[in-house]
Structures are given as C-alpha cells and as structure tokens.
Amino acid sequence: MASTPEAKVKGKIKKILKEHNIYYAMPMGTGYGNAGVPDFLCCLNGKFLAVEAKANGGVPTALQHKHLDNIQDAGGVWWVVNENNLIAFEVFIKANK
C-alpha cells in the first residue's frame, strides 16, 4: 500500500520526535468532538506543542486554525510542518529541549 504525501511527512515528524525523546500523542479525529485537533500533541521541555502535518503546499483548515489559535491563546506553541520545513522544525526542537 502506497503512503500518501501527508503520511510521509507524519512519518518524518515521528522520527524527529522519537530521536529527541519528545513525548507525543496522535489523537484520532472521530465523531466525538476531536475534529480539527492537530496531528501531534507533544510535551517539549514542559511546554505544550501541537504539530499539524501538511504536504504539497497544504494549509490548515479553518477548524484546524481555530484549534491552533486556542492552543496559542492557552500558552502553547504550534507548528504546521511540511516537507519544506522539516529541518527548521528539528532545529526548533533541538533549541527548546
């Protein structure tokens, strides 16, 4: 079975998080209120980090942006990671460990 471009980005994000021993969970979107929640919910040196994976120039939906804004308003940090900013994301992880 072929991996989608977004699944490949998620795999690379997982690899970065695991290599740096960052706790993460990947909530499943269901009909029970999780729609729009970021793909990765992480704890980075005691700080809440949300990561939304996108591929091929994709951008977060309005609902996803609402969740990201709410996370930021609550003091958390978020990233939208794609194949073009994986290195910058890893640099951020290293700088904040």
Helices and strands as residue ranges (DSSP letters): H 5-19, E 23-25, E 40-44, E 47-53, H 62-73, E 77-81, H 86-95
